Amino acid sequence: MKKNLCLLYGIAFLQGMVFYSPASVLYRQAAGLDIFQISVIESISLFLCFALEIPWGILADRIGYRLTMGLCCFFYFISKIIFWKAWSFQDFLLERIFLSIAVSGLSGVDITLLYLYAPEGKSQKVFGIYEGLGTGGLLTASVCFSLFLKNSWRRAALLTAAAYGLAFVLALFLGEAKPERSKVSLTKTEKKALKLSPSFLFTVSPSFFLFLFGAGLLGETRQYITVFLNQPQYIACGLSAGTIALLYVLTQIAGMTGPWSDFLTRKLGIPLFSACCFLCPALLCLVLAHTRSPLCSAVCILGIQGSVSLFLPLQSELQNREISTPHRAAVLSLQAMFLELTSAALEPVFGSLAQQSLSLAFTAGAFFCGGGFLLFLLWYRYSFGKHRKLSK
């Protein structure tokens, strides 16, 4: 199993190596796309991911996680080749379609394989290493772009395709996962076969949707601030393009906090650790809403990135711990669908507020993080109380 974990770590690192990421929007604009067209493609991609989550999860449970992982890595590789050669709206749309197929397939399968390959009691640590290596790959690629490829965007896209090709090769050497390990579920429900029926929705307990909604609020706030709002904020602070590029690299470094998640969770406990991960970003969002200081803005954005990156391994652990059906990938896909739906609902809200004022968007982010923590507490108290009753 150690070999399989190393292969998955290698895949995460290679698929993080998106060399063109610091200029991804400029790359598309140079090919003739405008911001509206880019937004349309992103919207289509998001809804396609949403539509494919459950079919991929069910297929993965039928054909096996290893084969599904290989197929998704292959589709990922094809998408990067198309991106390298793309020169029109149709080309970039086709690239995004293949990317959506890959992302929706991997969203449950990679976590499932990590969970099954991980030693007993070490899954959260494994999730943290996996997340950290993905970010490490992106950081490595970003540094290479800044040093060697900032004027060679097409070459950066070619190198990205090469990295994804190597990831596909690694996926071919993955071994079969062991049968499901015996895990204690917070819901204590019996394992039963998953069928395509209305009862499928109840493979996730209703109370767990509180957790997913809270995690979705936190994750989308981090995503929107660190990807879309950071550059306007830095420009408003008077920073140059070179400084912004440096801060992009630092942001990727801040995203490598995942491996410390397991240690901090054990030291602080789930409630206190989660409170830090939700409430620190909320406070930093409020600071961003009222500052135009370059240093303060940079520290806040880096802090948001680091805090949420710490929470992600715990989120993956809790999502897996909740599952009591043997069809793990399908249930994780259902959970991912709910998270994507949350993101789809929040994006236009953030966009509308940011168009009026950056301060309004950052303030909304603070409320979303705070609201997410309240939802987490409601879920935790309900689940803990139910667990105590069942154990009596």
N, C-alpha and C positions, 0 to 999 in steps of 0.2 A: 504493500500500500504506500510505502514511502516513495517508491519510484513514481507512482501515479500522482501523488501530491506534488512532487518536483516537476512533473510534466505540466500539471495544471498551473503551477507557479510560473513556469516558463511561458505558457500560453498567455497568462495574464500580463506578464511583462511585455511580451512582443505585441499583443493587441493594444497595449497602452502607448506604443511607439507611433503616435500619429504626428509625423514630422511637420506636417503643414498646419497643425492646430493653431499656432500664433497668428496665422494669416488665412484662416479658413474662409472668412467672409470676403476678404480681399481677393482670394483665389477665385471665388465664384463671380465676383464683380468684374474681374479681369476677363472672364469668359463671356461677359455680356448680361449677366443677371442683375436685377435690381433687388433692393431689400424686400419689396413686396413679394416678388417671385420666390426668393429664398424662404420667406415666411410661409407661403403656400405649400412649398415642398415639405417644410418641417411639419406643418399641420397634417398633411396627407400621411407622412411617415408615422406620426404619433397615433393617428386613428388606425392605421394599418397594424401597428404593434399591438394596439388594444384588441383588434379583431382576431389576431393570430395567436394570442397568448394561450387560450384554452385548447384550440386544436393542436398546437405544438406540445403542450403538456400531456395531453392524452396520447398523442403519437409517441412521445418519449417513453411513456410507461409501457407501450406495446412493443416498440422495436429496441428498447434498451437505451440507457443514458449515454453509454460510450459511443454508439453509432450516431445518436442525435448530436452529441458534441462535435463529432467529426463533420457531419453535414452542415452544422451552423458555422463552423470555422471555414468550411469551403465557401459558403455563401458570403461570409465576411470578406474572404480573399477576393472573390469575384467583384464585390462592391467597390473595393479599393482599386482594382484594375480599371473599372468603369470610371471611377472618379479621376484617375490619372489621365484618361483619354477624353474626359467630358469637355464639351465646348458649347453646349446648348441647354435650354431648359429641360428638354426631353431627356438628354443624357444624365443630367443631375437628378432628375426625377427617377429614372431607371436605377441609378446608383442607390438612391434612398429606399427604393422598393426592396432591393436585395439586402440592404442594411437592416431594414425593418424585419425581414424574414429571419435574418441571423440574430438580431437582438431579442426578438420575441421568443425564439427557440432557446437561446442561452439563458434567459432571465430566470428560469427555474432549474435548468439542467446543471449549470455550473455549480450552483449552490448545493444542489442535491448530491452531486459527485463529491464535492468537498466534505459534506456532512458524512457521507458513507465511507470515504477514505480516511477521515480523521480518526486518530486514536480516541478511545472512550474518554469523554470529559474534556477534550481539547478542541472541540469544533469551533468555539468562538475565537480561540487563538489562531486557528487555521484560516478562518474568515478574515481576521485582521491582517495576516501576512499576505493573503491573496489580494485584498484591497490595496495594501501598501505597495505591492509589486506592480499592480496596474498603474498606480499613480507614479511609481518610480520610472516605469517605461515612458509615460507621458513627459515626466520631468527630463529624462535623458534626451528624448526627441526634441523637446523645446530648447534645451541648451544647444544641441547640435544645429537646430534651425537658426538660433541667434548668432552662432559663431560662423557657420559655413553655408547656410542655405537661404538666408533672408532675401536674396535676390534671385533665387532659383526655385520658385514655387512648384513647378512641374517635376523637378528632380526630387523635391521633398515628397510629392505624391507618389512617385515611383518607389522611393525607399520605404514609404509606408506600406505599399502593396507587397514589397519584398518581405517586410516584417510579418505581415499577415499570412503570407505564403509559408513562412517558417512555422508560424503558429499552427497552421493546418497540418503540416508534416508532424509536429509533436503530437497532435490529437490522434493521429493514426496509431501511435504506440501506447495509448491508454489501455489499461487492462479492465476487465469486468469488475464492477463494484461488488462488494460482499452483500449478502442479503441484509435487509433492514436490521439495524441494531435495536435492541430493546431500549426504548426511551420512555421516561415518564412524561406524560402530557398533562398540562394544566387542566384540561377538560376531562381527562380520564374516560373518554368514550371508547367504545369497542372499535376495533379495526373492522372495516367492511369494504367490500368491493365498490369501486367508483363506477357509476353508470351515467350515461347521458340522459339525465332526467332532471326535473325541477329540484329534486333533493340534493343535486350536486352542490348547489349554493350553500347547503348546510354542512358541507365538509369543513367550512370555516365557521366557527361559532360566532353568533351575532355580536357578542361582546368584543371579539377580537377585531372587528371592523373599527372599533373605537381606537385601538392601538394603531391600526393601519392608517386611519385618517390622520391621527396625530403625527405619525412618522412621515406621512405624505406632506403635511403642512411644513414640517421642519425641512425635509429634503428639497422641496420645490423652492422654499425661501433661499436656501443655500445655493441652489442651482441658478436661480434668476439673478441673485446679487453677484455671485462670483463669475458669471458668464456674461450677463447682459448689462447690469447696472454699474459694474466696477469701472469700466472705461469712461462712461459719462461723468462719474464721480471724480475720477482722477483728472479728467480734462477740466472740470469745474474747479479743481484745486490748483490748476495751472501747471500740471506735470507734462513733460515732453513725451514723445512717442517712445524714445529709448528707455526712459525711466519706467513707463508703463509696461514695456516688454520685460524689464527686469522684475517688476512686481508680479508679472504673470508666472515667471519661473518660481518666485518665492511662494506664490499661491499653490503651485503644485507640490512644493516641499511641505507646506502646511497640511496638504491632503494626505500625507504619509504617516499620520498619527494612528492609523488603524491597528497596527501591531501592539500598541499599548492598551487597547480597549479591554482585553481580558484581564490584565493585571489590575487596572484601575477599578474594574467592576468588582473583582474579588476584594479589593481593599475598601472600597466605599459602599458596596452593596448596590443592587440594581436601582432602588428608588433615588438615592443620593446622586449616583453617577448619572442617571438619566436627567435629574433636575439640572445638573451642571450643563449637560449637553443641549438641553432645550432653553434654559433661562439665560445662559451666557450669550448665545446668538441674539436672543430677544433684547438684552441690554445693549449689545453692540449695534444692533439695528437702530435703536433709539439714539445712540451717539452719532451714528452716520447721518441721521435725519437732521442733526443740529450742528454739524461741523463742516468746514471747508479747509481744514488743516490737512495737508498731504500726509504727514506722519500718522496722525490720528486715524485718517481714513484707511491707510494701508494696514495699520495694526488691527482695526476693526474687521476688515475684509479677511485678513489672514486668520483672525480669531474665529470668525464664522466658519471658514473652511475647515480649520483644525477641529473645532468642537463637533461639527456634524460628521466628520470623517471618523472621529472616535466612536460615535453612536452606531455607525453602520454595521460593524461586526456584531454588536449586541442585538441590533434589529434582525439580522440574518439568523442569529441563534434563537431568538424568541419566535420568529416565524417558523423555523423548523421544529422547535419544541412543541408548538401548538398542534402540529399535524399528527393525527392518529390513524390515518388511512395509509395503506401500502402504496397508494398512487401519489407519491410525494411530489413529483414534478408537476403534475396536473394541478394540485392544490397551490403550490408555489406560483404557478401561472395565474391562477385565480387571484391570489394576493397581489401579484404584480399588476394585473388588470385594474384592480381598485386603486393602486398607487398611481398608475398612469392616468386614470380618470380624475383623480385629485389634481394632478399636475395640469391636465388639460383645462380644468375649471379655474385654476389659479393664474395661469399664464395671461389670459386677457385682462384679468383684474390688475395684475402687476403692470402690464403694458399700458392700460388706460391711466392708471395713477401716475406712472412715470412720465407719461406724455404731458400731464399737468404740472407735476413737480417731483423731483427726485426725493424730496423730503417726505412727501405723501407715500411714495412707494416703500421707502425704508421704514416708515411708521407702521405701514400695513404688515411688513415683514415681522416687526416686533410683536404685533398682535397675533399673527399666525403662529409664531414660535410659542408664545405664551398659551394660546389656545390649544396648540398641539400637546403641551405638557399637561394641561387640564384633562384632555382626552386620555392621555397615557395614564394619569393617576386614576381616572374612573375605571379604565380597563384593569389596571394592576390591583386595585382594591377589590373589584368584583372577582377576578380570577383567584387572588390570594384567599379571599373569604370562602370561595367555593372549594378550593383545594383543602382548606382546613376542615371544612364540614365533611368532605369525602374521606378524610384521613381519620376521622373520629370513629 
